[in-house]
Amino acid sequence: MFGLEERVREFDVSSATVELAAQALGVAPALIAKTLSFVTPDGPILVVAAGDARVGNALFRERFGCKARLIPADQVEGLVGHAVGGVCPFGVEPGVRVFLDESLRRFEVVYPACGSASSCARLTLAELERASGAEGWVRVTTWPEGNV
């Protein structure tokens, strides 16, 4: 993972949700970089967003030209390469496009999952961008002002 393997943390408890990951790490939920899996006419895409961000349907439609539809949970692993609760923006199946949401830019460091429901890594935005191979930054979410 781009020389970042030593940054991966494994927990004895689940970190499968934003709340559980934040609790396991002792950080604010906003710092958890959640990876959301969507179905689009062009194939599956991942959007990595801050833990306190919510997808705005109008913003998503404006950017991707379709309704924001999450991949059904029982299909995520087959399409993306990671099971629900451990979906991360790297090590994904070929053809899966990755985008980083502007909600992350509020932070210097974020914590994405690392492929399992009990792992994460502490990454700078530059490291996340490089490791994910993201196509770019998008604005498809809203988030609370001043929330950390």
N, C-alpha and C positions, 0 to 999 in steps of 0.2 A: 504493500500500500504506500508506494512512494517514499519508503524509508520511515514511515510513521508507525510501524508495527509496535514499537515500544511504548507508544502513547495509548494503545488500546487498554481499557480497564475492563476486567470481568468482575461481576458482582455475584454474591451468594444469594441475592434477592433479585426479583424481576425489575427490569427497567423498561418494560414493554410499552408504557404510556408516558406522556410528558410528566405527569404528576409523580409516577413511580421513579422515573429517571432523575428528576429533580431531587426527590427525597434521598435516593441512593447516593447522589453526589453532594448533597447539601448546598444546592444552588437554587436560584430563582427559576421557576418554570420557563420563563421567557428565554433563558439561555440554552434550553434544549432545542437542538436543530431537528425538528421533526421532518421526516421525509414522507410526503403524501404521494400516493400512486393513483394516476388518472388514466382513463381510457379516452383516446382521441381518435378521430378518423385516420390519423397518420401513425397510429400505434400507441403503445404505452409511454407515458412521460412521468417523470418524478419532479416534484417541486419541493425544495427544501426551504422551510420557513421557521421563523421563531416560534417557540412553544406557546406564546400567548396570541399568535396571529390566527385569524379566521379567514378562510377563503371567501372572497367576494365574487358571487356569480357573475355580475356584470363585468368586473375586472378580468375574470378568467375568460369570459366569452370574447371580450375586446382583444385580449392578447392571443388566444388560441383558436378563436373562431368557432367554438363549440361550448356546450354546456359543461360545467364542472361535474364529471361523473367519476367517483372513486371506483377503482377496480374492485370487483367483489372479493371479499377476503379469501375465499377458497381458490381464487385464480392468481393472487398476487405472487406467490412463490414461483409458479410456473412461468409467468410473464416477465417478472422482474429479476428473480434469482434469490430473493430473500423472503422469508415468511413474515406475516404481519407481526408487529412487535419488535422486529429486528431489521426492518427495511432501512437500508442506508444508501447513500448516493454513489457509492463506489462498489466495484465488483459486481456490476449488474449485467444482465443478459445483453448480448449484442443487439443494437437497434433501439435500446431504451434511451430516450433523450432525458437529460438532466438540466434543470434550471434552478437558480438560487433566487429566492424572493428577497425583495428590498427590506423586509422586516428584520432580516439578519444584520443589516448594516449598522444598526444601533450599537452593536457589540464588537469588541476586539476579538473575543474568544467565544466559541459555541461548542456544544457537545452533541454530535450526531451519534446515532446507533451505529454499531459495527457488525451487523449481520446476524445478531442473535438477540433474544429477549432479555439478555442480562449483560450487555456490553455497551460501551461508548468510548469515544476518544475526545480529548480536549484539543481543538484545532483553532488556529487563527482563520480569519476569512480567506486569506490568501492560500493557506494550506487546504482548506475545504474546497476552494475553487479549483486548485490544481488536482487534488485527489479525486474529485468527482468528475473532472472533465466537463464541467458544466458548459453548456452552449452560451450562457449569459445570465444576466440579471433580469428579473421580471418583477412587476408589481401586480400581484393577483390576490393580495390579502389586505385586511385592515387589522389594526392592533391598537391597544389602549395607549393613549398619550402618556409619556412619562413613566411607563411601567418598566421595571427592571426585574 
